[in-house]
Amino acid sequence: MTRIEQVISPQVHLRGEVTPEVSAYAVAKVMAVLHHAPGPVLRASLTLDAAAPGDRVDAHVNINGVGVHVHGVGSTMQEAADLMQERLRSRLHHLRRRPQQGPRIPPPELGEPIGVTGAS
């Protein structure tokens, strides 16, 4: 398994009453997974939301140009972080196994209508 040594620390956004210990726990969970990312981590952000129904942790990461978003909802913030970590690990494993399933379609040229194939 590949281990990426240089991983950027995620930007952390807090909503509601989130303790520094819980925030550090969630960051450690994300960092543990990102060290095994299938490519360079270009961006990472983490949102801990204690104000949502149930505690919620969202992770947004960009692995070599491929955006990945996962979340976990639990009865505690730690449980939500654990669920988020498992989902992120699974998504990155999928990217490693099927790298060709990243973004394939280039964005349309400026001025080109979306969804028009050119056939009349």
Biopython code that builds the backbone (N, CA, C, O; Angstrom):
import numpy as np
from Bio.PDB.StructureBuilder import StructureBuilder

atoms = [
    (1, "MET", "N", (0.848, -1.166, 0.000)),
    (1, "MET", "CA", (0.000, 0.000, 0.000)),
    (1, "MET", "C", (0.897, 1.234, 0.000)),
    (1, "MET", "O", (1.906, 1.288, 0.703)),
    (2, "THR", "N", (0.514, 2.210, -0.792)),
    (2, "THR", "CA", (1.275, 3.449, -0.897)),
    (2, "THR", "C", (0.989, 4.341, 0.299)),
    (2, "THR", "O", (-0.151, 4.462, 0.747)),
    (3, "ARG", "N", (2.039, 4.957, 0.803)),
    (3, "ARG", "CA", (1.859, 5.910, 1.896)),
    (3, "ARG", "C", (2.404, 7.252, 1.428)),
    (3, "ARG", "O", (3.585, 7.370, 1.103)),
    (4, "ILE", "N", (1.551, 8.248, 1.395)),
    (4, "ILE", "CA", (1.932, 9.599, 1.007)),
    (4, "ILE", "C", (2.431, 10.315, 2.259)),
    (4, "ILE", "O", (1.698, 10.447, 3.240)),
    (5, "GLU", "N", (3.670, 10.774, 2.222)),
    (5, "GLU", "CA", (4.249, 11.394, 3.414)),
    (5, "GLU", "C", (3.847, 12.854, 3.593)),
    (5, "GLU", "O", (3.711, 13.322, 4.723)),
    (6, "GLN", "N", (3.658, 13.573, 2.498)),
    (6, "GLN", "CA", (3.278, 14.972, 2.624)),
    (6, "GLN", "C", (1.780, 15.107, 2.421)),
    (6, "GLN", "O", (1.292, 15.027, 1.293)),
    (7, "VAL", "N", (1.065, 15.307, 3.484)),
    (7, "VAL", "CA", (-0.377, 15.503, 3.429)),
    (7, "VAL", "C", (-0.676, 16.837, 4.093)),
    (7, "VAL", "O", (-0.210, 17.124, 5.196)),
    (8, "ILE", "N", (-1.463, 17.644, 3.396)),
    (8, "ILE", "CA", (-1.816, 18.943, 3.976)),
    (8, "ILE", "C", (-2.840, 18.745, 5.081)),
    (8, "ILE", "O", (-3.666, 17.834, 5.018)),
    (9, "SER", "N", (-2.785, 19.586, 6.071)),
    (9, "SER", "CA", (-3.787, 19.546, 7.140)),
    (9, "SER", "C", (-5.092, 20.124, 6.615)),
    (9, "SER", "O", (-5.082, 21.120, 5.893)),
    (10, "PRO", "N", (-6.206, 19.513, 6.968)),
    (10, "PRO", "CA", (-7.481, 20.024, 6.461)),
    (10, "PRO", "C", (-7.876, 21.339, 7.120)),
    (10, "PRO", "O", (-7.543, 21.594, 8.278)),
    (11, "GLN", "N", (-8.586, 22.165, 6.369)),
    (11, "GLN", "CA", (-9.226, 23.335, 6.953)),
    (11, "GLN", "C", (-10.395, 22.813, 7.767)),
    (11, "GLN", "O", (-11.128, 21.941, 7.301)),
    (12, "VAL", "N", (-10.584, 23.324, 8.962)),
    (12, "VAL", "CA", (-11.644, 22.832, 9.837)),
    (12, "VAL", "C", (-12.674, 23.935, 10.049)),
    (12, "VAL", "O", (-12.335, 25.059, 10.420)),
    (13, "HIS", "N", (-13.939, 23.592, 9.807)),
    (13, "HIS", "CA", (-15.053, 24.509, 10.006)),
    (13, "HIS", "C", (-15.943, 23.913, 11.097)),
    (13, "HIS", "O", (-16.293, 22.734, 11.039)),
    (14, "LEU", "N", (-16.303, 24.717, 12.080)),
    (14, "LEU", "CA", (-17.110, 24.242, 13.204)),
    (14, "LEU", "C", (-18.464, 24.933, 13.209)),
    (14, "LEU", "O", (-18.564, 26.137, 12.971)),
    (15, "ARG", "N", (-19.507, 24.152, 13.485)),
    (15, "ARG", "CA", (-20.855, 24.701, 13.652)),
    (15, "ARG", "C", (-21.413, 24.148, 14.950)),
    (15, "ARG", "O", (-21.403, 22.937, 15.174)),
    (16, "GLY", "N", (-21.888, 25.017, 15.783)),
    (16, "GLY", "CA", (-22.418, 24.581, 17.072)),
    (16, "GLY", "C", (-21.307, 24.412, 18.097)),
    (16, "GLY", "O", (-20.191, 24.897, 17.907)),
    (17, "GLU", "N", (-21.620, 23.725, 19.177)),
    (17, "GLU", "CA", (-20.686, 23.520, 20.293)),
    (17, "GLU", "C", (-19.802, 22.300, 20.010)),
    (17, "GLU", "O", (-20.215, 21.161, 20.227)),
    (18, "VAL", "N", (-18.591, 22.551, 19.526)),
    (18, "VAL", "CA", (-17.634, 21.477, 19.234)),
    (18, "VAL", "C", (-16.382, 21.745, 20.056)),
    (18, "VAL", "O", (-15.783, 22.816, 19.954)),
    (19, "THR", "N", (-15.987, 20.772, 20.871)),
    (19, "THR", "CA", (-14.809, 20.946, 21.721)),
    (19, "THR", "C", (-13.535, 20.777, 20.901)),
    (19, "THR", "O", (-13.550, 20.112, 19.866)),
    (20, "PRO", "N", (-12.432, 21.373, 21.354)),
    (20, "PRO", "CA", (-11.151, 21.199, 20.662)),
    (20, "PRO", "C", (-10.710, 19.731, 20.610)),
    (20, "PRO", "O", (-10.071, 19.315, 19.643)),
    (21, "GLU", "N", (-11.040, 18.954, 21.628)),
    (21, "GLU", "CA", (-10.662, 17.532, 21.644)),
    (21, "GLU", "C", (-11.372, 16.766, 20.523)),
    (21, "GLU", "O", (-10.769, 15.926, 19.855)),
    (22, "VAL", "N", (-12.650, 17.064, 20.330)),
    (22, "VAL", "CA", (-13.420, 16.405, 19.275)),
    (22, "VAL", "C", (-12.904, 16.824, 17.904)),
    (22, "VAL", "O", (-12.804, 16.003, 16.993)),
    (23, "SER", "N", (-12.580, 18.095, 17.764)),
    (23, "SER", "CA", (-12.030, 18.590, 16.509)),
    (23, "SER", "C", (-10.705, 17.886, 16.188)),
    (23, "SER", "O", (-10.486, 17.458, 15.055)),
    (24, "ALA", "N", (-9.837, 17.770, 17.173)),
    (24, "ALA", "CA", (-8.552, 17.096, 16.974)),
    (24, "ALA", "C", (-8.756, 15.620, 16.629)),
    (24, "ALA", "O", (-8.015, 15.072, 15.813)),
    (25, "TYR", "N", (-9.742, 14.979, 17.234)),
    (25, "TYR", "CA", (-10.059, 13.577, 16.954)),
    (25, "TYR", "C", (-10.463, 13.414, 15.486)),
    (25, "TYR", "O", (-9.980, 12.505, 14.811)),
    (26, "ALA", "N", (-11.340, 14.285, 14.992)),
    (26, "ALA", "CA", (-11.803, 14.202, 13.607)),
    (26, "ALA", "C", (-10.664, 14.477, 12.624)),
    (26, "ALA", "O", (-10.557, 13.808, 11.597)),
    (27, "VAL", "N", (-9.817, 15.458, 12.934)),
    (27, "VAL", "CA", (-8.672, 15.755, 12.072)),
    (27, "VAL", "C", (-7.732, 14.548, 12.015)),
    (27, "VAL", "O", (-7.233, 14.206, 10.943)),
    (28, "ALA", "N", (-7.490, 13.913, 13.140)),
    (28, "ALA", "CA", (-6.614, 12.728, 13.165)),
    (28, "ALA", "C", (-7.204, 11.608, 12.312)),
    (28, "ALA", "O", (-6.464, 10.894, 11.635)),
    (29, "LYS", "N", (-8.527, 11.447, 12.338)),
    (29, "LYS", "CA", (-9.181, 10.414, 11.532)),
    (29, "LYS", "C", (-8.981, 10.679, 10.039)),
    (29, "LYS", "O", (-8.679, 9.759, 9.279)),
    (30, "VAL", "N", (-9.149, 11.932, 9.620)),
    (30, "VAL", "CA", (-8.964, 12.285, 8.210)),
    (30, "VAL", "C", (-7.500, 12.112, 7.807)),
    (30, "VAL", "O", (-7.208, 11.542, 6.755)),
    (31, "MET", "N", (-6.598, 12.594, 8.623)),
    (31, "MET", "CA", (-5.170, 12.512, 8.302)),
    (31, "MET", "C", (-4.712, 11.059, 8.170)),
    (31, "MET", "O", (-3.891, 10.747, 7.307)),
    (32, "ALA", "N", (-5.231, 10.176, 9.010)),
    (32, "ALA", "CA", (-4.850, 8.766, 8.943)),
    (32, "ALA", "C", (-5.218, 8.169, 7.586)),
    (32, "ALA", "O", (-4.464, 7.364, 7.041)),
    (33, "VAL", "N", (-6.364, 8.555, 7.041)),
    (33, "VAL", "CA", (-6.782, 8.040, 5.741)),
    (33, "VAL", "C", (-5.998, 8.707, 4.611)),
    (33, "VAL", "O", (-5.587, 8.037, 3.664)),
    (34, "LEU", "N", (-5.789, 10.018, 4.705)),
    (34, "LEU", "CA", (-5.124, 10.738, 3.617)),
    (34, "LEU", "C", (-3.668, 10.325, 3.439)),
    (34, "LEU", "O", (-3.111, 10.513, 2.358)),
    (35, "HIS", "N", (-3.044, 9.775, 4.460)),
    (35, "HIS", "CA", (-1.672, 9.289, 4.309)),
    (35, "HIS", "C", (-1.604, 8.123, 3.338)),
    (35, "HIS", "O", (-0.524, 7.788, 2.853)),
    (36, "HIS", "N", (-2.738, 7.501, 3.046)),
    (36, "HIS", "CA", (-2.787, 6.368, 2.121)),
    (36, "HIS", "C", (-3.542, 6.715, 0.838)),
    (36, "HIS", "O", (-4.031, 5.827, 0.140)),
    (37, "ALA", "N", (-3.633, 8.000, 0.535)),
    (37, "ALA", "CA", (-4.348, 8.443, -0.660)),
    (37, "ALA", "C", (-3.616, 7.947, -1.911)),
    (37, "ALA", "O", (-2.392, 7.816, -1.901)),
    (38, "PRO", "N", (-4.364, 7.669, -2.991)),
    (38, "PRO", "CA", (-3.747, 7.164, -4.210)),
    (38, "PRO", "C", (-3.029, 8.229, -5.038)),
    (38, "PRO", "O", (-2.537, 7.929, -6.126)),
    (39, "GLY", "N", (-2.961, 9.448, -4.551)),
    (39, "GLY", "CA", (-2.285, 10.529, -5.247)),
    (39, "GLY", "C", (-2.091, 11.693, -4.300)),
    (39, "GLY", "O", (-2.447, 11.616, -3.124)),
    (40, "PRO", "N", (-1.521, 12.779, -4.819)),
    (40, "PRO", "CA", (-1.307, 13.939, -3.954)),
    (40, "PRO", "C", (-2.620, 14.578, -3.500)),
    (40, "PRO", "O", (-3.563, 14.713, -4.280)),
    (41, "VAL", "N", (-2.661, 14.962, -2.238)),
    (41, "VAL", "CA", (-3.830, 15.635, -1.671)),
    (41, "VAL", "C", (-3.649, 17.125, -1.932)),
    (41, "VAL", "O", (-2.775, 17.767, -1.352)),
    (42, "LEU", "N", (-4.484, 17.664, -2.810)),
    (42, "LEU", "CA", (-4.368, 19.063, -3.194)),
    (42, "LEU", "C", (-5.132, 19.982, -2.247)),
    (42, "LEU", "O", (-4.743, 21.132, -2.042)),
    (43, "ARG", "N", (-6.221, 19.471, -1.669)),
    (43, "ARG", "CA", (-7.048, 20.280, -0.770)),
    (43, "ARG", "C", (-7.833, 19.345, 0.133)),
    (43, "ARG", "O", (-8.232, 18.256, -0.280)),
    (44, "ALA", "N", (-8.049, 19.773, 1.358)),
    (44, "ALA", "CA", (-8.862, 18.996, 2.299)),
    (44, "ALA", "C", (-9.571, 19.958, 3.238)),
    (44, "ALA", "O", (-8.972, 20.910, 3.739)),
    (45, "SER", "N", (-10.850, 19.701, 3.471)),
    (45, "SER", "CA", (-11.585, 20.485, 4.459)),
    (45, "SER", "C", (-12.502, 19.555, 5.232)),
    (45, "SER", "O", (-12.942, 18.519, 4.733)),
    (46, "LEU", "N", (-12.773, 19.952, 6.448)),
    (46, "LEU", "CA", (-13.551, 19.147, 7.367)),
    (46, "LEU", "C", (-14.554, 20.067, 8.046)),
    (46, "LEU", "O", (-14.184, 21.132, 8.539)),
    (47, "THR", "N", (-15.829, 19.662, 8.076)),
    (47, "THR", "CA", (-16.863, 20.434, 8.747)),
    (47, "THR", "C", (-17.452, 19.579, 9.852)),
    (47, "THR", "O", (-17.944, 18.480, 9.596)),
    (48, "LEU", "N", (-17.405, 20.076, 11.076)),
    (48, "LEU", "CA", (-18.004, 19.404, 12.229)),
    (48, "LEU", "C", (-19.230, 20.208, 12.615)),
    (48, "LEU", "O", (-19.131, 21.379, 12.982)),
    (49, "ASP", "N", (-20.393, 19.565, 12.529)),
    (49, "ASP", "CA", (-21.653, 20.266, 12.739)),
    (49, "ASP", "C", (-22.414, 19.641, 13.898)),
    (49, "ASP", "O", (-23.050, 18.598, 13.751)),
    (50, "ALA", "N", (-22.339, 20.300, 15.057)),
    (50, "ALA", "CA", (-23.074, 19.843, 16.235)),
    (50, "ALA", "C", (-24.465, 20.451, 16.271)),
    (50, "ALA", "O", (-25.278, 20.073, 17.114)),
    (51, "ALA", "N", (-24.755, 21.386, 15.371)),
    (51, "ALA", "CA", (-26.057, 22.046, 15.342)),
    (51, "ALA", "C", (-27.061, 21.280, 14.477)),
    (51, "ALA", "O", (-28.260, 21.554, 14.530)),
    (52, "ALA", "N", (-26.581, 20.328, 13.686)),
    (52, "ALA", "CA", (-27.468, 19.536, 12.826)),
    (52, "ALA", "C", (-28.232, 18.512, 13.674)),
    (52, "ALA", "O", (-27.844, 18.232, 14.808)),
    (53, "PRO", "N", (-29.321, 17.953, 13.121)),
    (53, "PRO", "CA", (-29.978, 16.848, 13.833)),
    (53, "PRO", "C", (-29.020, 15.655, 13.849)),
    (53, "PRO", "O", (-28.694, 15.107, 12.796)),
    (54, "GLY", "N", (-28.578, 15.262, 15.013)),
    (54, "GLY", "CA", (-27.501, 14.279, 15.108)),
    (54, "GLY", "C", (-26.197, 15.010, 14.856)),
    (54, "GLY", "O", (-26.200, 16.081, 14.249)),
    (55, "ASP", "N", (-25.111, 14.469, 15.296)),
    (55, "ASP", "CA", (-23.817, 15.110, 15.039)),
    (55, "ASP", "C", (-23.333, 14.675, 13.669)),
    (55, "ASP", "O", (-23.452, 13.504, 13.309)),
    (56, "ARG", "N", (-22.779, 15.622, 12.892)),
    (56, "ARG", "CA", (-22.400, 15.358, 11.505)),
    (56, "ARG", "C", (-20.972, 15.822, 11.253)),
    (56, "ARG", "O", (-20.566, 16.895, 11.699)),
    (57, "VAL", "N", (-20.220, 15.000, 10.534)),
    (57, "VAL", "CA", (-18.865, 15.344, 10.111)),
    (57, "VAL", "C", (-18.796, 15.154, 8.600)),
    (57, "VAL", "O", (-19.076, 14.069, 8.091)),
    (58, "ASP", "N", (-18.421, 16.214, 7.885)),
    (58, "ASP", "CA", (-18.265, 16.182, 6.429)),
    (58, "ASP", "C", (-16.793, 16.360, 6.085)),
    (58, "ASP", "O", (-16.095, 17.159, 6.709)),
    (59, "ALA", "N", (-16.329, 15.619, 5.098)),
    (59, "ALA", "CA", (-14.965, 15.788, 4.595)),
    (59, "ALA", "C", (-15.032, 16.018, 3.089)),
    (59, "ALA", "O", (-15.704, 15.285, 2.365)),
    (60, "HIS", "N", (-14.331, 17.038, 2.636)),
    (60, "HIS", "CA", (-14.181, 17.334, 1.217)),
    (60, "HIS", "C", (-12.688, 17.285, 0.935)),
    (60, "HIS", "O", (-11.916, 18.024, 1.545)),
    (61, "VAL", "N", (-12.276, 16.420, 0.016)),
    (61, "VAL", "CA", (-10.861, 16.341, -0.329)),
    (61, "VAL", "C", (-10.712, 16.347, -1.843)),
    (61, "VAL", "O", (-11.614, 15.937, -2.573)),
    (62, "ASN", "N", (-9.572, 16.815, -2.297)),
    (62, "ASN", "CA", (-9.228, 16.797, -3.709)),
    (62, "ASN", "C", (-7.957, 15.977, -3.830)),
    (62, "ASN", "O", (-6.890, 16.392, -3.377)),
    (63, "ILE", "N", (-8.082, 14.799, -4.451)),
    (63, "ILE", "CA", (-6.952, 13.904, -4.637)),
    (63, "ILE", "C", (-6.546, 13.981, -6.094)),
    (63, "ILE", "O", (-7.220, 13.433, -6.967)),
    (64, "ASN", "N", (-5.442, 14.662, -6.354)),
    (64, "ASN", "CA", (-4.896, 14.772, -7.706)),
    (64, "ASN", "C", (-5.955, 15.209, -8.720)),
    (64, "ASN", "O", (-5.991, 14.700, -9.841)),
    (65, "GLY", "N", (-6.811, 16.146, -8.330)),
    (65, "GLY", "CA", (-7.818, 16.682, -9.231)),
    (65, "GLY", "C", (-9.175, 16.018, -9.153)),
    (65, "GLY", "O", (-10.112, 16.462, -9.817)),
    (66, "VAL", "N", (-9.309, 14.967, -8.362)),
    (66, "VAL", "CA", (-10.586, 14.266, -8.212)),
    (66, "VAL", "C", (-11.186, 14.655, -6.869)),
    (66, "VAL", "O", (-10.587, 14.406, -5.823)),
    (67, "GLY", "N", (-12.362, 15.261, -6.895)),
    (67, "GLY", "CA", (-13.036, 15.677, -5.669)),
    (67, "GLY", "C", (-13.780, 14.520, -5.026)),
    (67, "GLY", "O", (-14.452, 13.745, -5.707)),
    (68, "VAL", "N", (-13.657, 14.411, -3.730)),
    (68, "VAL", "CA", (-14.339, 13.366, -2.973)),
    (68, "VAL", "C", (-15.030, 14.038, -1.788)),
    (68, "VAL", "O", (-14.418, 14.824, -1.065)),
    (69, "HIS", "N", (-16.316, 13.719, -1.596)),
    (69, "HIS", "CA", (-17.064, 14.239, -0.449)),
    (69, "HIS", "C", (-17.714, 13.068, 0.262)),
    (69, "HIS", "O", (-18.409, 12.261, -0.355)),
    (70, "VAL", "N", (-17.487, 12.981, 1.559)),
    (70, "VAL", "CA", (-18.134, 11.963, 2.383)),
    (70, "VAL", "C", (-18.614, 12.625, 3.669)),
    (70, "VAL", "O", (-18.146, 13.701, 4.038)),
    (71, "HIS", "N", (-19.559, 11.966, 4.348)),
    (71, "HIS", "CA", (-20.020, 12.473, 5.636)),
    (71, "HIS", "C", (-20.398, 11.300, 6.526)),
    (71, "HIS", "O", (-20.618, 10.180, 6.066)),
    (72, "GLY", "N", (-20.463, 11.594, 7.785)),
    (72, "GLY", "CA", (-20.928, 10.621, 8.767)),
    (72, "GLY", "C", (-21.833, 11.325, 9.755)),
    (72, "GLY", "O", (-21.554, 12.450, 10.170)),
    (73, "VAL", "N", (-22.925, 10.663, 10.136)),
    (73, "VAL", "CA", (-23.856, 11.204, 11.128)),
    (73, "VAL", "C", (-23.984, 10.178, 12.228)),
    (73, "VAL", "O", (-24.229, 9.000, 11.965)),
    (74, "GLY", "N", (-23.815, 10.628, 13.477)),
    (74, "GLY", "CA", (-23.902, 9.708, 14.601)),
    (74, "GLY", "C", (-24.528, 10.350, 15.816)),
    (74, "GLY", "O", (-24.888, 11.527, 15.804)),
    (75, "SER", "N", (-24.651, 9.564, 16.857)),
    (75, "SER", "CA", (-25.231, 10.093, 18.093)),
    (75, "SER", "C", (-24.210, 10.929, 18.861)),
    (75, "SER", "O", (-24.584, 11.743, 19.705)),
    (76, "THR", "N", (-22.924, 10.731, 18.571)),
    (76, "THR", "CA", (-21.862, 11.578, 19.131)),
    (76, "THR", "C", (-20.976, 12.044, 17.982)),
    (76, "THR", "O", (-21.005, 11.465, 16.896)),
    (77, "MET", "N", (-20.205, 13.071, 18.218)),
    (77, "MET", "CA", (-19.312, 13.575, 17.184)),
    (77, "MET", "C", (-18.215, 12.546, 16.875)),
    (77, "MET", "O", (-17.778, 12.435, 15.729)),
    (78, "GLN", "N", (-17.771, 11.797, 17.886)),
    (78, "GLN", "CA", (-16.758, 10.770, 17.657)),
    (78, "GLN", "C", (-17.305, 9.666, 16.751)),
    (78, "GLN", "O", (-16.609, 9.191, 15.854)),
    (79, "GLU", "N", (-18.550, 9.265, 16.992)),
    (79, "GLU", "CA", (-19.166, 8.243, 16.143)),
    (79, "GLU", "C", (-19.294, 8.749, 14.708)),
    (79, "GLU", "O", (-19.034, 8.003, 13.763)),
    (80, "ALA", "N", (-19.687, 9.998, 14.538)),
    (80, "ALA", "CA", (-19.801, 10.591, 13.205)),
    (80, "ALA", "C", (-18.438, 10.637, 12.520)),
    (80, "ALA", "O", (-18.340, 10.373, 11.321)),
    (81, "ALA", "N", (-17.382, 10.972, 13.271)),
    (81, "ALA", "CA", (-16.029, 11.011, 12.706)),
    (81, "ALA", "C", (-15.576, 9.610, 12.289)),
    (81, "ALA", "O", (-14.935, 9.451, 11.250)),
    (82, "ASP", "N", (-15.904, 8.604, 13.087)),
    (82, "ASP", "CA", (-15.541, 7.227, 12.741)),
    (82, "ASP", "C", (-16.248, 6.789, 11.454)),
    (82, "ASP", "O", (-15.631, 6.170, 10.588)),
    (83, "LEU", "N", (-17.534, 7.106, 11.330)),
    (83, "LEU", "CA", (-18.281, 6.758, 10.117)),
    (83, "LEU", "C", (-17.726, 7.483, 8.894)),
    (83, "LEU", "O", (-17.588, 6.892, 7.823)),
    (84, "MET", "N", (-17.409, 8.765, 9.060)),
    (84, "MET", "CA", (-16.831, 9.540, 7.970)),
    (84, "MET", "C", (-15.508, 8.925, 7.534)),
    (84, "MET", "O", (-15.236, 8.830, 6.337)),
    (85, "GLN", "N", (-14.672, 8.504, 8.502)),
    (85, "GLN", "CA", (-13.375, 7.915, 8.177)),
    (85, "GLN", "C", (-13.543, 6.632, 7.360)),
    (85, "GLN", "O", (-12.821, 6.419, 6.386)),
    (86, "GLU", "N", (-14.480, 5.788, 7.747)),
    (86, "GLU", "CA", (-14.713, 4.539, 7.013)),
    (86, "GLU", "C", (-15.178, 4.816, 5.586)),
    (86, "GLU", "O", (-14.738, 4.152, 4.648)),
    (87, "ARG", "N", (-16.060, 5.786, 5.423)),
    (87, "ARG", "CA", (-16.543, 6.123, 4.080)),
    (87, "ARG", "C", (-15.428, 6.721, 3.228)),
    (87, "ARG", "O", (-15.317, 6.404, 2.043)),
    (88, "LEU", "N", (-14.607, 7.576, 3.816)),
    (88, "LEU", "CA", (-13.497, 8.165, 3.081)),
    (88, "LEU", "C", (-12.495, 7.088, 2.683)),
    (88, "LEU", "O", (-12.005, 7.087, 1.554)),
    (89, "ARG", "N", (-12.189, 6.187, 3.586)),
    (89, "ARG", "CA", (-11.274, 5.087, 3.280)),
    (89, "ARG", "C", (-11.812, 4.255, 2.112)),
    (89, "ARG", "O", (-11.059, 3.875, 1.215)),
    (90, "SER", "N", (-13.101, 3.979, 2.129)),
    (90, "SER", "CA", (-13.718, 3.196, 1.063)),
    (90, "SER", "C", (-13.656, 3.919, -0.281)),
    (90, "SER", "O", (-13.335, 3.311, -1.301)),
    (91, "ARG", "N", (-13.963, 5.210, -0.281)),
    (91, "ARG", "CA", (-13.930, 5.985, -1.534)),
    (91, "ARG", "C", (-12.525, 6.078, -2.097)),
    (91, "ARG", "O", (-12.342, 5.979, -3.310)),
    (92, "LEU", "N", (-11.520, 6.267, -1.236)),
    (92, "LEU", "CA", (-10.143, 6.351, -1.724)),
    (92, "LEU", "C", (-9.662, 4.991, -2.219)),
    (92, "LEU", "O", (-8.880, 4.919, -3.167)),
    (93, "HIS", "N", (-10.117, 3.919, -1.591)),
    (93, "HIS", "CA", (-9.791, 2.575, -2.062)),
    (93, "HIS", "C", (-10.378, 2.357, -3.461)),
    (93, "HIS", "O", (-9.734, 1.766, -4.329)),
    (94, "HIS", "N", (-11.593, 2.835, -3.666)),
    (94, "HIS", "CA", (-12.246, 2.736, -4.971)),
    (94, "HIS", "C", (-11.447, 3.514, -6.020)),
    (94, "HIS", "O", (-11.256, 3.020, -7.131)),
    (95, "LEU", "N", (-10.979, 4.715, -5.689)),
    (95, "LEU", "CA", (-10.173, 5.505, -6.619)),
    (95, "LEU", "C", (-8.867, 4.790, -6.958)),
    (95, "LEU", "O", (-8.411, 4.835, -8.101)),
    (96, "ARG", "N", (-8.275, 4.137, -5.979)),
    (96, "ARG", "CA", (-7.021, 3.429, -6.212)),
    (96, "ARG", "C", (-7.249, 2.263, -7.179)),
    (96, "ARG", "O", (-6.428, 2.011, -8.061)),
    (97, "ARG", "N", (-8.369, 1.556, -7.008)),
    (97, "ARG", "CA", (-8.658, 0.401, -7.857)),
    (97, "ARG", "C", (-9.120, 0.795, -9.240)),
    (97, "ARG", "O", (-8.864, 0.071, -10.202)),
    (98, "ARG", "N", (-9.794, 1.926, -9.363)),
    (98, "ARG", "CA", (-10.363, 2.337, -10.645)),
    (98, "ARG", "C", (-10.044, 3.803, -10.946)),
    (98, "ARG", "O", (-10.944, 4.642, -10.964)),
    (99, "PRO", "N", (-8.767, 4.115, -11.184)),
    (99, "PRO", "CA", (-8.404, 5.515, -11.392)),
    (99, "PRO", "C", (-9.038, 6.122, -12.635)),
    (99, "PRO", "O", (-9.207, 7.339, -12.713)),
    (100, "GLN", "N", (-9.389, 5.291, -13.604)),
    (100, "GLN", "CA", (-10.000, 5.816, -14.820)),
    (100, "GLN", "C", (-11.403, 6.340, -14.577)),
    (100, "GLN", "O", (-11.971, 6.980, -15.462)),
    (101, "GLN", "N", (-11.987, 6.090, -13.401)),
    (101, "GLN", "CA", (-13.334, 6.554, -13.126)),
    (101, "GLN", "C", (-13.366, 7.949, -12.520)),
    (101, "GLN", "O", (-14.387, 8.374, -11.980)),
    (102, "GLY", "N", (-12.264, 8.650, -12.610)),
    (102, "GLY", "CA", (-12.248, 10.042, -12.174)),
    (102, "GLY", "C", (-12.977, 10.897, -13.193)),
    (102, "GLY", "O", (-13.629, 10.365, -14.092)),
    (103, "PRO", "N", (-12.881, 12.199, -13.071)),
    (103, "PRO", "CA", (-13.586, 13.063, -14.027)),
    (103, "PRO", "C", (-13.014, 12.872, -15.424)),
    (103, "PRO", "O", (-11.814, 13.052, -15.630)),
    (104, "ARG", "N", (-13.861, 12.510, -16.390)),
    (104, "ARG", "CA", (-13.419, 12.241, -17.751)),
    (104, "ARG", "C", (-13.887, 13.294, -18.738)),
    (104, "ARG", "O", (-13.173, 13.593, -19.695)),
    (105, "ILE", "N", (-15.048, 13.855, -18.536)),
    (105, "ILE", "CA", (-15.630, 14.758, -19.513)),
    (105, "ILE", "C", (-15.137, 16.174, -19.236)),
    (105, "ILE", "O", (-15.362, 16.705, -18.148)),
    (106, "PRO", "N", (-14.467, 16.792, -20.209)),
    (106, "PRO", "CA", (-14.027, 18.169, -19.989)),
    (106, "PRO", "C", (-15.234, 19.088, -19.955)),
    (106, "PRO", "O", (-16.261, 18.786, -20.564)),
    (107, "PRO", "N", (-15.122, 20.212, -19.248)),
    (107, "PRO", "CA", (-16.249, 21.150, -19.211)),
    (107, "PRO", "C", (-16.507, 21.713, -20.602)),
    (107, "PRO", "O", (-15.582, 21.816, -21.408)),
    (108, "PRO", "N", (-17.765, 22.083, -20.898)),
    (108, "PRO", "CA", (-18.069, 22.634, -22.225)),
    (108, "PRO", "C", (-17.331, 23.941, -22.440)),
    (108, "PRO", "O", (-17.042, 24.683, -21.502)),
    (109, "GLU", "N", (-17.035, 24.199, -23.708)),
    (109, "GLU", "CA", (-16.373, 25.455, -24.070)),
    (109, "GLU", "C", (-17.309, 26.617, -23.760)),
    (109, "GLU", "O", (-18.530, 26.461, -23.770)),
    (110, "LEU", "N", (-16.735, 27.765, -23.490)),
    (110, "LEU", "CA", (-17.553, 28.948, -23.239)),
    (110, "LEU", "C", (-18.418, 29.236, -24.442)),
    (110, "LEU", "O", (-17.940, 29.214, -25.576)),
    (111, "GLY", "N", (-19.673, 29.502, -24.208)),
    (111, "GLY", "CA", (-20.601, 29.814, -25.280)),
    (111, "GLY", "C", (-21.277, 28.596, -25.869)),
    (111, "GLY", "O", (-22.252, 28.737, -26.608)),
    (112, "GLU", "N", (-20.789, 27.398, -25.565)),
    (112, "GLU", "CA", (-21.384, 26.171, -26.097)),
    (112, "GLU", "C", (-22.530, 25.756, -25.187)),
    (112, "GLU", "O", (-22.318, 25.606, -23.984)),
    (113, "PRO", "N", (-23.739, 25.564, -25.715)),
    (113, "PRO", "CA", (-24.854, 25.140, -24.857)),
    (113, "PRO", "C", (-24.612, 23.747, -24.296)),
    (113, "PRO", "O", (-24.107, 22.866, -24.992)),
    (114, "ILE", "N", (-24.969, 23.557, -23.055)),
    (114, "ILE", "CA", (-24.804, 22.264, -22.397)),
    (114, "ILE", "C", (-25.873, 21.310, -22.921)),
    (114, "ILE", "O", (-27.048, 21.667, -23.003)),
    (115, "GLY", "N", (-25.459, 20.095, -23.274)),
    (115, "GLY", "CA", (-26.398, 19.066, -23.691)),
    (115, "GLY", "C", (-26.688, 19.054, -25.180)),
    (115, "GLY", "O", (-27.435, 18.191, -25.641)),
    (116, "VAL", "N", (-26.126, 19.980, -25.954)),
    (116, "VAL", "CA", (-26.348, 20.013, -27.406)),
    (116, "VAL", "C", (-25.284, 19.158, -28.062)),
    (116, "VAL", "O", (-24.091, 19.369, -27.841)),
    (117, "THR", "N", (-25.711, 18.178, -28.881)),
    (117, "THR", "CA", (-24.770, 17.247, -29.508)),
    (117, "THR", "C", (-24.339, 17.675, -30.886)),
    (117, "THR", "O", (-23.367, 17.129, -31.409)),
    (118, "GLY", "N", (-25.001, 18.608, -31.488)),
    (118, "GLY", "CA", (-24.624, 19.063, -32.822)),
    (118, "GLY", "C", (-25.422, 18.395, -33.918)),
    (118, "GLY", "O", (-25.365, 18.843, -35.063)),
    (119, "ALA", "N", (-26.170, 17.335, -33.618)),
    (119, "ALA", "CA", (-26.999, 16.659, -34.625)),
    (119, "ALA", "C", (-28.302, 17.426, -34.786)),
    (119, "ALA", "O", (-28.901, 17.864, -33.804)),
    (120, "SER", "N", (-28.739, 17.588, -36.034)),
    (120, "SER", "CA", (-29.998, 18.299, -36.303)),
    (120, "SER", "C", (-31.054, 17.360, -36.735)),
    (120, "SER", "O", (-32.180, 17.778, -37.005)),
]
sb = StructureBuilder()
sb.init_structure("model")
sb.init_model(0)
sb.init_chain("A")
sb.init_seg("    ")
for serial, (resi, resn, name, xyz) in enumerate(atoms, 1):
    if name == "N":
        sb.init_residue(resn, " ", resi, " ")
    sb.init_atom(name, np.array(xyz, "f"), 0.0, 1.0, " ", f" {name:<3s}", serial, name[0])
structure = sb.get_structure()
